[in-house]
Amino acid sequence: MQRITSSLAPELSLSRIAFGLWRLTDWGYTPAERLSLFEQMLDLGVTTFDLADIYGDYRCEQFFGEALKLKPQLRERMEIVSKCSIRLAGEASGARINHYDTDASHVRAAVETSLRDMGVEQMDLLLLHRPDPLMDADKLAAVLEKLVQEGKVKHLAVSNFLPQQFDLLQSRLSLPLVANQIEVSLLHSVPMFDGQLDHCQQHRVVPMAWSPFAGGRLFTGNDEDALRVQAELRRVCESHGLAPEVGAMQLALAWLLKHPSKMVPVLGSGNPERLVAALAALEMELDREVWFELLRAGRGRDVD
């Protein structure tokens, strides 16, 4: 399995494709079945596991921890990524309205709860899940650095931050923000044109791509944009001799992987066979014109 090593933190190495666990509570697996799935991913070289405190109505990290408890030594083969700063209304959070919270007390409490739920002493990568308009960059930076000093967090990163928001927080930190997890897919190529991926390249930040299949719209969507991309994916599959049922998925990933920012797509399927098929994208190389044909399908227009 190919890997991405952060030039900002050479000791941090992520698998080229990450395993997203936001649907872990929906898959209906027992703890032993979850453990088996985790072992399969690790054996395939998929070692980066992506979570967040809010996933599964605040239960995914508990489900992850229940499985890992059955074989704690697997922790040494993983990079555990988690996120905080979103609070969803409800009993689990005690919030009466969905909102963002980057207050130092909430960030600390969220990290400590995540570690307890997962049954680990340290997460490899902590992401601020969303930019908070009430973020006090000085106070937030202070608690983030303290969490690193205490050994509860190894590296810091963000998610869904625009370049200016990223730069504001980075300006208050002595430690590097090593990643930015953003939405990127054939149906959402905006980050390739609005400076987000340019910013990642400029500062050698690892971009992690969430929803690389546009929430499934690439394959099952009925809107005009989705149908246009599906037709183009079928055409390219046929011209390249790919089985359409897996070829479209592989092409969509290969399209992302070709980008020079070295994106790490986050895949969220609980089906091992589907994940194995997706990994074949790592061996695919799209030529430039095919890449732009797929871009044209996603945007609905040629480049100027």
C-alpha positions as CSV (number, residue, x, y, z in Angstrom):
1,M,0.0,0.0,0.0
2,Q,1.3,3.4,-0.9
3,R,1.7,5.9,1.9
4,I,1.9,9.6,2.4
5,T,4.5,11.0,4.8
6,S,4.0,14.5,6.0
7,S,7.0,16.8,5.3
8,L,5.8,18.9,8.2
9,A,5.9,16.0,10.6
10,P,8.1,13.2,9.1
11,E,7.1,10.8,11.8
12,L,3.5,11.0,10.6
13,S,2.7,8.6,7.8
14,L,-0.9,8.0,6.5
15,S,-2.1,5.2,4.2
16,R,-2.9,6.5,0.7
17,I,-6.5,5.7,1.3
18,A,-8.1,6.1,4.7
19,F,-10.9,4.1,6.2
20,G,-13.9,6.3,7.2
21,L,-16.0,5.0,10.1
22,W,-18.8,7.6,10.2
23,R,-21.3,4.8,9.4
24,L,-19.9,2.2,11.8
25,T,-23.0,2.2,13.9
26,D,-25.2,1.5,10.8
27,W,-23.4,-1.6,9.6
28,G,-24.9,-3.9,12.3
29,Y,-21.6,-5.6,13.1
30,T,-20.9,-7.2,16.4
31,P,-17.6,-6.1,18.1
32,A,-15.9,-9.3,16.9
33,E,-17.1,-8.6,13.3
34,R,-15.9,-5.0,13.6
35,L,-12.5,-6.3,14.7
36,S,-12.3,-8.7,11.8
37,L,-13.1,-5.8,9.4
38,F,-10.3,-3.7,11.0
39,E,-7.8,-6.5,10.7
40,Q,-8.7,-7.0,7.0
41,M,-8.1,-3.3,6.3
42,L,-4.8,-3.4,8.2
43,D,-3.7,-6.4,6.3
44,L,-4.5,-4.6,3.0
45,G,-2.3,-1.7,4.2
46,V,-5.2,0.6,5.0
47,T,-3.9,1.8,8.4
48,T,-5.5,5.3,8.7
49,F,-8.9,5.1,10.6
50,D,-11.0,8.3,10.4
51,L,-13.5,9.1,13.2
52,A,-15.2,12.1,14.9
53,D,-16.8,12.6,18.2
54,I,-20.2,13.2,16.7
55,Y,-20.3,10.3,14.3
56,G,-23.2,7.8,14.9
57,D,-24.9,10.2,17.3
58,Y,-21.7,10.2,19.4
59,R,-21.5,6.4,19.4
60,C,-19.0,5.5,16.6
61,E,-15.9,6.0,18.8
62,Q,-17.5,3.7,21.4
63,F,-18.1,1.1,18.8
64,F,-14.6,1.4,17.6
65,G,-13.3,1.1,21.2
66,E,-15.4,-2.0,21.9
67,A,-13.8,-3.8,18.9
68,L,-10.2,-2.6,19.6
69,K,-10.5,-3.8,23.2
70,L,-10.8,-7.4,21.9
71,K,-7.3,-7.0,20.4
72,P,-5.5,-3.9,21.8
73,Q,-2.2,-4.7,20.0
74,L,-3.8,-3.6,16.7
75,R,-3.5,0.0,17.9
76,E,0.2,-0.1,17.1
77,R,-0.6,-0.7,13.4
78,M,-3.1,2.2,13.1
79,E,-3.2,5.9,12.7
80,I,-6.3,7.1,14.6
81,V,-7.8,10.3,13.3
82,S,-10.6,12.0,15.1
83,K,-12.4,15.4,15.1
84,C,-14.2,17.8,17.4
85,S,-15.8,21.3,17.4
86,I,-19.3,20.4,16.2
87,R,-22.0,20.1,18.9
88,L,-25.2,18.5,17.8
89,A,-28.4,19.3,19.6
90,G,-29.6,16.5,21.9
91,E,-29.2,14.6,25.0
92,A,-25.7,13.2,24.1
93,S,-24.2,16.7,23.9
94,G,-26.5,18.7,26.2
95,A,-26.8,21.3,23.4
96,R,-30.2,22.8,22.5
97,I,-29.0,23.8,19.0
98,N,-26.5,22.5,16.5
99,H,-23.5,24.8,16.8
100,Y,-19.7,24.9,16.6
101,D,-17.6,25.1,19.8
102,T,-13.9,25.8,19.8
103,D,-13.8,27.0,23.4
104,A,-10.8,25.5,25.2
105,S,-12.9,23.7,27.8
106,H,-15.0,22.0,25.1
107,V,-12.0,21.0,23.0
108,R,-10.3,19.5,26.0
109,A,-13.4,17.7,27.2
110,A,-14.1,16.4,23.7
111,V,-10.6,15.0,23.2
112,E,-10.6,13.3,26.6
113,T,-14.0,11.8,26.0
114,S,-12.9,10.5,22.6
115,L,-9.8,8.9,24.1
116,R,-11.9,7.2,26.8
117,D,-14.5,6.0,24.3
118,M,-11.9,4.6,22.0
119,G,-9.9,3.1,24.8
120,V,-6.6,4.6,23.7
121,E,-4.2,7.0,25.4
122,Q,-3.4,9.1,22.3
123,M,-4.9,10.0,18.9
124,D,-2.4,10.4,16.0
125,L,-4.3,13.3,14.4
126,L,-6.8,15.7,15.9
127,L,-8.9,17.8,13.5
128,L,-11.0,20.8,14.2
129,H,-14.1,19.6,12.4
130,R,-15.5,22.9,11.1
131,P,-14.3,26.5,11.3
132,D,-16.0,28.3,14.2
133,P,-17.0,32.0,13.6
134,L,-16.5,32.6,17.4
135,M,-13.0,30.9,17.4
136,D,-10.5,32.7,19.6
137,A,-7.4,31.6,17.8
138,D,-5.1,32.4,20.8
139,K,-7.1,30.4,23.3
140,L,-7.7,27.5,21.0
141,A,-4.0,27.3,20.0
142,A,-3.0,27.2,23.7
143,V,-5.3,24.3,24.5
144,L,-4.3,22.4,21.3
145,E,-0.6,22.7,22.2
146,K,-1.2,21.7,25.7
147,L,-3.0,18.5,24.6
148,V,0.1,17.7,22.4
149,Q,2.4,18.4,25.4
150,E,0.3,16.1,27.6
151,G,0.6,13.3,25.0
152,K,-3.1,13.0,24.3
153,V,-2.7,14.2,20.7
154,K,0.3,13.6,18.5
155,H,-0.4,15.9,15.6
156,L,-2.9,18.8,14.8
157,A,-5.0,19.4,11.7
158,V,-8.3,20.9,10.6
159,S,-11.3,20.0,8.4
160,N,-13.3,22.2,6.1
161,F,-11.1,25.2,6.7
162,L,-10.6,27.8,3.9
163,P,-7.0,29.0,3.4
164,Q,-7.6,32.2,5.4
165,Q,-9.1,30.3,8.3
166,F,-6.3,27.8,8.2
167,D,-3.7,30.6,8.2
168,L,-5.3,32.4,11.2
169,L,-5.1,29.3,13.4
170,Q,-1.6,28.4,12.2
171,S,-0.4,31.9,12.9
172,R,-1.0,31.3,16.6
173,L,0.5,27.8,16.8
174,S,4.2,26.9,17.2
175,L,3.3,23.4,15.9
176,P,2.3,22.8,12.3
177,L,-1.3,22.0,11.1
178,V,-0.4,19.0,9.0
179,A,-3.7,18.2,7.2
180,N,-7.0,19.7,6.1
181,Q,-9.9,17.3,5.4
182,I,-12.1,18.8,2.7
183,E,-14.9,17.7,0.4
184,V,-13.6,16.7,-3.0
185,S,-15.1,14.5,-5.8
186,L,-15.9,14.5,-9.4
187,L,-19.1,16.3,-8.5
188,H,-17.3,18.7,-6.2
189,S,-14.1,19.9,-7.8
190,V,-14.4,23.4,-6.4
191,P,-11.3,23.0,-4.1
192,M,-9.2,22.6,-7.3
193,F,-10.1,26.1,-8.4
194,D,-10.8,28.1,-5.2
195,G,-7.3,27.9,-3.7
196,Q,-7.9,25.1,-1.1
197,L,-5.8,22.5,-2.8
198,D,-3.3,25.1,-3.9
199,H,-2.9,26.2,-0.3
200,C,-2.3,22.6,0.7
201,Q,0.4,22.2,-1.9
202,Q,2.0,25.6,-1.0
203,H,2.3,24.7,2.7
204,R,2.9,21.0,2.2
205,V,-0.3,20.2,4.1
206,V,-1.9,16.7,3.4
207,P,-5.4,17.1,2.0
208,M,-7.8,14.4,3.1
209,A,-10.8,14.1,0.8
210,W,-14.2,13.3,2.4
211,S,-17.2,12.2,0.4
212,P,-15.0,11.2,-2.6
213,F,-18.0,9.5,-4.3
214,A,-20.3,12.5,-3.5
215,G,-22.3,10.6,-1.0
216,G,-23.0,7.9,-3.6
217,R,-24.4,10.3,-6.2
218,L,-21.6,9.3,-8.6
219,F,-23.2,5.9,-8.9
220,T,-26.9,6.2,-8.0
221,G,-27.8,9.9,-8.2
222,N,-30.7,10.9,-10.5
223,D,-29.9,14.6,-10.9
224,E,-28.6,16.0,-14.2
225,D,-25.0,16.4,-13.0
226,A,-24.8,12.9,-11.5
227,L,-26.3,11.3,-14.6
228,R,-23.8,13.1,-16.9
229,V,-20.9,11.9,-14.8
230,Q,-22.2,8.3,-14.7
231,A,-22.5,8.3,-18.5
232,E,-18.9,9.5,-18.8
233,L,-17.6,6.9,-16.3
234,R,-19.4,4.2,-18.2
235,R,-17.8,5.4,-21.4
236,V,-14.3,5.4,-19.9
237,C,-14.9,2.0,-18.4
238,E,-15.8,0.6,-21.7
239,S,-12.8,2.2,-23.5
240,H,-10.4,0.9,-20.9
241,G,-12.0,-2.6,-20.6
242,L,-13.1,-2.1,-17.0
243,A,-16.0,-3.9,-15.4
244,P,-18.6,-1.0,-14.9
245,E,-19.7,-2.2,-11.5
246,V,-16.3,-1.6,-10.0
247,G,-14.6,0.4,-12.7
248,A,-16.5,3.6,-12.1
249,M,-15.5,3.6,-8.4
250,Q,-11.9,2.9,-9.3
251,L,-11.9,5.7,-11.9
252,A,-13.4,8.2,-9.5
253,L,-10.6,7.4,-7.0
254,A,-7.9,7.4,-9.6
255,W,-9.1,10.8,-10.7
256,L,-8.5,12.2,-7.2
257,L,-5.2,10.3,-6.7
258,K,-3.7,11.9,-9.8
259,H,-4.0,15.4,-8.3
260,P,-0.5,16.6,-7.3
261,S,-1.6,17.7,-3.8
262,K,-1.5,13.9,-3.0
263,M,-5.0,13.7,-1.6
264,V,-5.9,10.9,0.9
265,P,-9.5,9.8,0.0
266,V,-11.6,8.7,3.0
267,L,-13.7,5.7,2.1
268,G,-16.6,4.8,4.3
269,S,-17.9,1.4,3.1
270,G,-18.3,-1.5,5.5
271,N,-18.2,-4.0,2.7
272,P,-14.7,-5.6,2.5
273,E,-15.1,-6.7,-1.1
274,R,-16.0,-3.1,-2.2
275,L,-13.0,-1.8,-0.3
276,V,-10.6,-4.3,-1.9
277,A,-12.0,-3.3,-5.4
278,A,-11.5,0.4,-4.6
279,L,-7.8,-0.2,-3.7
280,A,-7.1,-1.2,-7.3
281,A,-7.3,2.5,-8.1
282,L,-3.9,2.9,-6.6
283,E,-2.5,1.0,-9.6
284,M,-4.4,3.1,-12.2
285,E,-2.9,5.9,-14.1
286,L,-5.2,8.2,-16.0
287,D,-3.7,10.2,-18.9
288,R,-4.2,14.0,-18.8
289,E,-7.0,14.1,-21.5
290,V,-9.0,11.3,-19.8
291,W,-8.6,13.3,-16.5
292,F,-10.0,16.4,-18.2
293,E,-12.8,14.5,-19.8
294,L,-13.9,13.4,-16.4
295,L,-13.5,17.0,-15.1
296,R,-15.7,18.3,-17.9
297,A,-18.4,15.7,-17.0
298,G,-18.3,16.8,-13.4
299,R,-18.4,20.5,-14.1
300,G,-20.8,20.3,-17.0
301,R,-18.5,22.4,-19.2
302,D,-15.2,22.5,-20.9
303,V,-12.3,24.5,-19.4
304,D,-12.0,28.0,-20.9
